[in-house]
């Protein structure tokens, strides 16, 4: 259920983030179509709490640094591990596609860190983006490391809506996909949630915290590189988290060896030469 007052505050913060300059009561009221009285009450409340101020003293408002201070305090209590951030940056550089780190949030996975591809045609994502756990490679990678009872609870509550051609439409389909992905060594989605988007994901576990790291882009570009990305991601995990990390921390996932892939690639080149 959407709480309108809370949504209005968040919409207002996003408004200032996009506008990047002070706004009057009339500007805010017109932009959102809110009654002037309701807009005045909201702005006045935020001013009284120290979240807005009037930098020009002419009835124009702008957020104070209090938002940043509180956000930093919250983030510092449970930050994304530095090694995981380094892994993300490495994958962004090597893949040239959009990459992100996500964590579970109810029935969804929420993006905690995102590095967008520099390609003109790319998958656009932001910190805070949410995707269904059951319908995405990101979400299924996270679910694979939860207990059986946790998985069952999530799937009982899942809404099986058709998002794209590859959307799993039943509990059995999701369970089968997770088993196959663990056996394969990576999680993949093709137009499962976003049409014409392909993604490769791996689960990452730090203590009791479960994450997924994902590389994604337009299917026409990533469709033929799935295996390449998968080996790239396994190699990056070994480099940044340790060569035995996957074996010790990730339940049931097949380990991929770069040497084996290089040998297969060499054989394929010989056959086609």
KELUM-880486 format. One line per 4 residues: number of its first residue (from 1); their letters; for each residue x, z, y of N, C-alpha, C. Coordinates in steps of 0.1 Angstrom, whole numbers, plus 5000, padded with zeros to 4 digits. Atoms other than C-alpha are relative to their C-alpha. Example, Ala and Ser with C-alpha at 12.3 -4.5 7.8 and 13.67 -1.06 7.14 Angstrom:
# KELUM-880486
1 = as = 5009,5000,4988,5123,5078,4955,5009,5000,5012; 4991,5000,4989,5137,5071,4989,4992,5008,5011
***
This chain:
# KELUM-880486
1 = xxxx = 5008,5000,4988,5000,5000,5000,5009,5000,5012; 4993,5002,4988,5013,4990,5034,4995,5010,5011; 5003,4991,4989,5014,5018,5061,5003,4993,5013; 4998,5009,4988,5008,4999,5093,5009,5006,5010
5 = xxxx = 4991,4994,4989,5025,5024,5117,5015,4998,4996; 4986,5001,5004,5057,5024,5096,5004,4985,5001; 4997,5014,4999,5056,4986,5093,5002,4995,5014; 4999,5004,4986,5052,4983,5131,5014,5004,5005
9 = xxxx = 4986,4996,4995,5084,5003,5137,5011,4991,4994; 4990,5009,5006,5104,4982,5112,4999,4986,5006; 5001,5013,4994,5090,4950,5127,5006,5000,5014; 4995,4999,4986,5100,4962,5162,5015,5000,4999
13 = xxxx = 4985,5000,5001,5136,4969,5150,5005,4987,4997; 4996,5013,5003,5138,4935,5135,4999,4990,5012; 5003,5008,4987,5124,4920,5168,5012,5002,5009; 4988,4998,4991,5153,4936,5188,5013,4994,4993
17 = xxxx = 4988,5006,5006,5179,4925,5162,5000,4985,5002; 5000,5014,4998,5168,4889,5166,5001,4997,5015; 5001,5003,4986,5162,4891,5204,5014,5003,5007; 4987,4995,4995,5195,4910,5212,5000,5002,5016
21 = xxxx = 5001,4996,4986,5183,4920,5247,4987,5008,5002; 5011,4991,4997,5159,4944,5263,4987,4993,5001; 5013,5006,5000,5122,4938,5262,4990,5009,5007; 5011,4992,4993,5092,4950,5283,4989,5003,4990
25 = xxxx = 5012,4998,5008,5060,4964,5270,4992,4987,4998; 5007,5012,5001,5044,4931,5278,5006,4990,4990; 4993,5009,5010,5070,4912,5258,4997,5004,4986; 5003,4996,5014,5065,4933,5227,4985,4998,4997
29 = xxxx = 5014,5002,5003,5027,4933,5230,4997,4985,4997; 5003,5014,5001,5026,4895,5234,5006,4995,4987; 4993,5005,5012,5051,4889,5206,4992,5003,4987; 5007,4995,5012,5032,4909,5180,4985,4999,5000
33 = xxxx = 5014,5000,4998,4997,4905,5194,4994,5014,4999; 5005,4986,5000,4994,4943,5196,4993,5004,5013; 5006,4995,4987,4971,4960,5221,5010,5007,5008; 4990,4994,4991,4990,4972,5251,5000,5015,4999
37 = xxxx = 5000,4985,5001,4978,5008,5246,5008,5004,4987; 4993,4997,5012,4991,5008,5210,5015,4998,5001; 4986,5003,4997,5023,4992,5221,5007,5011,5008; 4995,4989,4992,5028,5018,5248,5002,5013,4993
41 = xxxx = 4999,4988,5008,5022,5046,5224,5012,5000,4991; 4988,5001,5010,5048,5033,5199,5013,5001,5008; 4988,5000,4992,5074,5026,5226,5003,5014,5005; 4998,4987,4994,5069,5060,5242,5004,5010,4990
45 = xxxx = 4996,4991,5011,5072,5078,5209,5015,4998,4997; 4986,5003,5003,5105,5061,5201,5009,5004,5011; 4992,4995,4989,5118,5068,5236,5002,5015,4999; 5000,4985,5001,5109,5105,5232,5009,5005,4989
49 = xxxx = 4992,4996,5011,5127,5107,5199,5014,4995,5001; 4987,5004,4997,5158,5090,5213,5004,4987,4993; 4997,5013,5007,5155,5057,5194,5000,4988,5009; 5000,5010,4989,5148,5036,5225,5004,5006,5013
53 = xxxx = 4998,4996,4986,5159,5038,5261,4998,4988,5009; 5003,5010,4990,5154,5019,5293,5013,4997,5008; 4986,5002,4994,5189,5004,5302,4999,4995,5014; 5000,5006,4987,5177,4986,5333,4990,5008,5009
57 = xxxx = 5009,4991,4992,5152,5014,5345,4989,4991,5006; 5011,5008,4995,5126,4987,5350,4989,4997,4989; 5010,5001,5010,5103,4993,5321,5004,4991,4989; 4995,5009,5011,5124,4973,5297,5008,5009,4990
61 = xxxx = 4995,4991,5010,5134,4989,5264,5010,4993,4990; 4990,5005,5010,5163,4986,5239,5004,5011,4991; 4997,4990,5009,5173,5005,5208,5013,5007,5004; 4988,4992,4997,5199,5033,5212,5009,5000,4987
65 = xxxx = 4991,4999,5012,5229,5038,5188,4996,5010,4990; 5005,4991,5010,5209,5065,5170,4997,4994,4987; 5003,5008,5013,5197,5039,5145,5013,4999,4992; 4987,5002,5007,5233,5031,5136,5006,5013,4995
69 = xxxx = 4994,4988,5004,5244,5067,5135,4993,5005,4987; 5008,4995,5012,5216,5077,5110,5003,4991,4988; 4997,5009,5012,5222,5045,5089,5014,5003,4994; 4987,4998,5006,5259,5053,5086,5000,5013,4993
73 = xxxx = 5001,4987,5008,5251,5089,5076,4994,4998,4987; 5007,5003,5013,5227,5077,5049,5010,4993,4991; 4992,5009,5008,5251,5050,5037,5012,5008,4995; 4988,4993,5004,5281,5074,5036,4998,5010,4988
77 = xxxx = 5003,4991,5010,5263,5097,5012,5000,4993,4986; 5000,5007,5013,5260,5070,4985,5004,4986,5003; 4996,5014,4996,5281,5040,4995,5002,4991,4988; 4996,5010,5010,5286,5008,4975,5015,5002,4997
81 = xxxx = 4986,4998,5003,5319,5014,4957,5009,4989,5006; 4991,5010,4993,5349,4997,4975,5004,4989,4990; 4995,5010,5009,5360,4980,4943,4989,4989,4998; 5011,5009,5002,5325,4964,4940,5000,4990,5012
85 = xxxx = 4999,5009,4988,5328,4951,4976,5011,4990,4999; 4989,5010,5001,5362,4936,4969,4996,4989,4990; 5005,5009,5010,5347,4920,4938,4991,4989,5006; 5009,5009,4993,5319,4905,4959,5007,4990,5009
89 = xxxx = 4993,5009,4991,5343,4891,4985,5008,4989,4992; 4992,5010,5009,5365,4875,4957,4991,4990,4994; 5009,5010,5005,5335,4858,4941,4994,4991,5010; 5005,5009,4989,5322,4845,4974,5011,4990,5003
93 = xxxx = 4989,5010,4997,5356,4829,4980,5002,4990,4989; 4998,5009,5012,5360,4815,4945,4989,4990,4997; 5012,5008,5004,5325,4802,4940,4995,4991,5011; 5005,5008,4988,5317,4789,4975,4984,5001,5000
97 = xxxx = 5014,4999,5000,5281,4800,4968,4996,5014,5005; 5004,4987,4995,5260,4829,4980,5001,5011,4989; 4999,4989,5009,5267,4862,4963,4994,5013,5005; 5006,4987,4995,5251,4897,4964,5002,5010,4989
101 = xxxx = 5001,4988,5008,5251,4932,4950,4986,5005,5002; 5014,4994,4999,5217,4946,4941,4999,5012,4992; 5003,4988,5008,5203,4979,4928,4985,5001,4998; 5014,4998,5003,5170,4989,4913,4993,5008,5011
105 = xxxx = 5009,4993,4991,5141,5000,4936,4986,4998,4995; 5013,5001,5006,5109,5006,4917,5000,4988,4991; 5002,5013,5008,5097,4972,4903,5009,4989,5005; 4992,5011,4993,5123,4953,4924,5015,5004,4999
109 = xxxx = 4986,4998,4997,5160,4948,4929,5001,4997,5015; 4998,5001,4985,5171,4953,4965,5014,4996,5002; 4987,5004,4997,5201,4935,4979,5007,5010,5010; 4992,4990,4992,5227,4960,4992,5011,4993,5009
113 = xxxx = 4990,5007,4992,5254,4936,5003,4999,4985,4996; 5001,5014,5002,5253,4898,5007,5011,4993,5007; 4991,5010,4993,5279,4871,5015,4994,4986,4997; 5007,5013,5001,5262,4838,5022,5011,4989,4999
117 = xxxx = 4991,5012,5001,5278,4805,5012,5001,4993,5014; 4998,5007,4987,5292,4784,5041,4995,4986,4999; 5006,5014,5001,5276,4752,5027,4988,4999,5008; 5012,5002,4992,5250,4736,5048,4987,5002,4993
121 = xxxx = 5012,4998,5009,5225,4736,5019,5004,5012,4991; 4996,4988,5007,5227,4771,5004,4988,5009,4998; 5011,4989,5002,5206,4801,4992,5002,5010,5011; 4999,4991,4989,5199,4822,5022,4994,5014,4996
125 = xxxx = 5004,4986,5003,5196,4860,5016,5005,5010,5010; 4996,4989,4991,5198,4892,5036,5000,5013,4993; 5000,4986,5004,5206,4928,5030,4985,5005,5001; 5014,4995,5000,5172,4944,5021,4991,4990,4993
129 = xxxx = 5008,5009,5008,5159,4913,5003,4996,5006,4987; 5004,4994,5013,5138,4924,4973,4995,4988,4991; 5004,5009,5010,5132,4904,4941,4995,5008,4988; 5005,4993,5011,5112,4913,4910,5010,5002,4989
133 = xxxx = 4991,4997,5010,5132,4930,4883,4998,4990,4988; 5003,5007,5013,5115,4912,4854,5002,4985,5001; 5001,5014,4998,5115,4877,4869,5014,4993,5005; 4987,5006,4995,5152,4872,4880,5012,5004,4991
137 = xxxx = 4987,4996,5007,5187,4872,4865,5005,5013,5005; 4995,4988,4994,5196,4899,4890,4993,5012,4994; 5008,4989,5005,5167,4921,4878,5002,5003,4985; 4999,4998,5015,5171,4915,4841,5014,5006,4997
141 = xxxx = 4986,4994,5002,5209,4923,4844,4999,5015,5002; 5002,4985,4998,5199,4957,4858,4992,5006,4989; 5008,4994,5010,5172,4963,4833,5007,5001,4987; 4993,5000,5013,5196,4955,4804,5008,5013,4998
145 = xxxx = 4992,4987,5001,5215,4988,4812,4991,5012,5001; 5009,4989,5000,5184,5010,4814,4997,5004,4986; 5004,4996,5013,5171,5030,4785,4988,4992,4996; 5011,5008,5006,5145,5015,4762,4987,5005,5007
149 = xxxx = 5013,4994,4994,5118,5039,4777,4999,4995,5014; 5000,5005,4987,5128,5029,4812,4996,4985,5001; 5003,5014,5000,5126,4992,4804,4985,4998,4997; 5014,5001,5004,5092,4997,4787,4991,5004,5011
153 = xxxx = 5008,4995,4988,5078,5016,4817,4999,4989,5010; 5000,5010,4990,5089,4989,4841,4992,4987,4996; 5007,5013,5004,5075,4960,4820,4985,5003,4999; 5015,4997,5001,5041,4978,4815,4994,4998,5014
157 = xxxx = 5005,5001,4987,5038,4978,4853,5003,4987,5007; 4996,5012,4993,5052,4944,4860,4987,4991,5002; 5011,5009,4997,5029,4918,4876,5006,4986,4997; 4995,5013,5005,5034,4885,4857,4994,4988,5008
161 = xxxx = 5005,5011,4991,5029,4860,4886,5010,4988,4998; 4992,5012,5001,5041,4824,4884,5007,4997,5013; 4993,5003,4988,5068,4821,4910,5007,4986,5000; 4994,5013,5002,5085,4790,4896,4999,4995,4986
165 = xxxx = 5001,5006,5014,5089,4768,4865,5007,5010,4990; 4993,4991,5010,5113,4794,4849,4996,5014,5000; 5004,4987,5000,5093,4825,4855,4996,5005,4987; 5005,4994,5012,5089,4847,4824,4986,5006,5002
169 = xxxx = 5014,4997,4997,5052,4853,4820,4994,5011,4990; 5005,4990,5009,5050,4881,4794,5011,5010,4997; 4990,4990,5004,5067,4913,4783,5010,4995,4990; 4991,5006,5011,5080,4895,4752,5010,4990,5005
173 = xxxx = 4991,5010,4995,5095,4867,4772,5011,5007,5008; 4990,4993,4993,5114,4892,4794,5010,5006,4990; 4991,4993,5010,5127,4912,4764,5008,4990,4993; 4992,5010,5006,5138,4880,4747,5011,4995,5009
177 = xxxx = 4990,5005,4990,5156,4868,4778,5011,5010,5001; 4989,4990,4999,5175,4901,4781,5008,5000,4988; 4992,5000,5013,5185,4900,4744,5009,4988,5000; 4992,5012,5000,5197,4864,4747,5011,5000,5010
181 = xxxx = 4990,5000,4990,5215,4870,4779,5012,5009,4996; 4990,4991,5005,5234,4900,4765,5009,4993,4990; 4993,5007,5010,5244,4879,4735,5009,4989,5006; 4993,5011,4994,5254,4850,4757,5012,5005,5008
185 = xxxx = 4990,4994,4992,5275,4872,4780,4997,4999,5015; 5004,5000,4986,5257,4865,4813,4985,4997,5001; 5014,5002,4997,5222,4864,4828,4998,4988,5009; 5002,5012,4992,5208,4832,4842,4986,4998,5004
189 = xxxx = 5014,5004,4996,5177,4821,4861,5001,4986,5006; 5001,5013,4995,5166,4786,4869,4985,4999,5005; 5014,5001,4994,5136,4784,4894,4991,5011,4994; 5008,4989,5005,5125,4817,4880,4992,5007,5011
193 = xxxx = 5006,4993,4988,5117,4833,4914,4999,4991,5012; 5000,5010,4989,5128,4807,4940,5002,4986,4994; 4999,5013,5005,5121,4771,4932,5014,4993,5003; 4988,5008,4998,5152,4749,4927,5013,5009,5003
197 = xxxx = 4989,4991,4999,5175,4780,4928,5005,5003,4986; 4994,4996,5013,5200,4788,4900,5009,5012,5003; 4992,4989,4998,5217,4821,4896,5006,5006,4987; 4993,4993,5011,5242,4839,4873,5002,5014,5004
201 = xxxx = 4999,4986,4996,5242,4877,4872,5007,5008,4988; 4994,4990,5009,5262,4905,4855,4996,5014,5003; 5002,4986,4997,5253,4942,4852,5013,5007,5003; 4988,4992,4997,5277,4967,4867,4995,5014,5001
205 = xxxx = 5004,4986,5000,5275,5004,4861,5011,5009,5005; 4991,4990,4995,5292,5032,4880,4993,5014,4999; 5007,4988,5003,5283,5066,4866,4986,4998,4996; 5015,5002,5003,5245,5068,4867,4994,4989,5008
209 = xxxx = 5005,5010,4991,5242,5040,4892,5001,4986,4993; 5000,5014,5006,5233,5005,4879,4998,4990,5011; 5001,5011,4990,5239,4974,4900,5000,4987,4992; 4998,5013,5005,5239,4937,4894,5008,4992,5011
213 = xxxx = 4993,5008,4990,5263,4912,4910,4996,4985,4996; 5006,5013,5003,5249,4876,4913,5007,4989,5009; 4996,5012,4993,5262,4842,4923,4989,4990,4999; 5012,5008,5000,5234,4818,4933,5002,4989,5010
217 = xxxx = 5000,5012,4991,5229,4784,4949,4990,4990,4996; 5010,5011,5004,5208,4752,4948,5003,4995,4986; 4998,5004,5014,5203,4741,4912,5008,4987,4999; 4993,5013,5002,5216,4706,4918,5015,5002,5001
221 = xxxx = 4985,4998,4999,5250,4721,4926,5005,5010,4990; 4995,4990,5009,5252,4751,4903,4996,4998,4986; 5005,5002,5013,5233,4738,4873,5011,4997,4990; 4990,5005,5009,5264,4722,4858,5012,5010,5000
225 = xxxx = 4989,4991,4999,5287,4752,4867,4997,5014,4995; 5004,4987,5004,5269,4780,4850,5010,5007,4992; 4990,4994,5009,5295,4787,4823,5013,5003,5008; 4988,4998,4991,5323,4783,4849,4998,5012,5008
229 = xxxx = 5002,4988,4992,5307,4809,4871,5000,5013,4991; 5001,4989,5009,5301,4832,4841,5015,5005,4997; 4987,4996,5003,5338,4832,4831,5007,5005,5013; 4994,4995,4987,5348,4835,4868,4996,5014,5003
233 = xxxx = 5005,4987,4997,5327,4866,4871,5006,5010,4991; 4994,4991,5009,5340,4882,4840,5015,5002,5004; 4986,4999,4996,5376,4875,4852,5001,5009,5012; 5000,4992,4988,5368,4890,4886,4997,5015,4997
237 = xxxx = 5003,4986,5004,5353,4921,4870,5013,5007,4994; 4987,4994,5006,5385,4926,4849,5010,5002,5011; 4989,4998,4990,5407,4921,4880,4997,5012,5009; 5003,4990,4990,5389,4945,4903,4995,5013,4994
241 = xxxx = 5005,4988,5006,5374,4970,4879,5008,5005,4988; 4992,4996,5011,5399,4970,4851,4997,4991,4988; 5002,5010,5011,5405,4948,4820,4991,5006,4989; 5009,4995,5011,5385,4972,4797,4987,5005,5006
245 = xxxx = 5012,4995,4994,5357,4979,4822,4987,4996,4992; 5012,5005,5007,5331,4957,4805,4998,5007,4986; 5000,4995,5014,5339,4970,4770,4995,5015,5001; 5002,4985,5000,5337,5007,4781,4987,5003,5007
249 = xxxx = 5011,4996,4991,5308,5006,4806,4987,4992,4998; 5012,5009,5000,5284,4977,4799,4994,4999,4985; 5005,5000,5013,5261,4981,4769,4995,4986,4995; 5005,5011,5007,5256,4952,4745,5004,4986,5006
253 = xxxx = 4997,5013,4994,5271,4924,4767,5012,4994,4993; 4989,5008,5006,5293,4898,4750,5011,4998,5010; 4988,5002,4991,5328,4897,4765,5005,4986,5000; 4995,5013,4999,5341,4864,4777,5015,5000,5003
257 = xxxx = 4986,5000,4999,5378,4856,4775,5004,4986,5007; 4995,5012,4992,5394,4831,4800,5008,4991,4991; 4991,5008,5009,5419,4820,4774,4992,4991,4991; 5008,5008,5010,5392,4809,4750,4993,4989,5008
261 = xxxx = 5006,5010,4993,5374,4790,4777,5010,4989,5004; 4990,5010,4996,5406,4772,4788,5003,4991,4988; 4997,5008,5012,5412,4762,4752,4989,4990,4997; 5011,5009,5002,5377,4748,4749,5000,4989,5010
265 = xxxx = 4999,5010,4990,5381,4730,4782,5011,4989,4997; 4989,5009,5003,5414,4714,4771,4995,4991,4988; 5005,5008,5011,5397,4702,4738,4990,4990,5005; 5009,5009,4994,5369,4687,4758,5006,4988,5007
269 = xxxx = 4993,5011,4993,5393,4668,4780,5007,4990,4991; 4994,5009,5010,5411,4654,4750,4990,4991,4994; 5010,5008,5007,5379,4642,4734,4995,4989,5010; 5006,5010,4991,5368,4624,4766,5011,4991,5006
273 = x = 4989,5009,4994,5402,4609,4775,5003,4988,4992
***
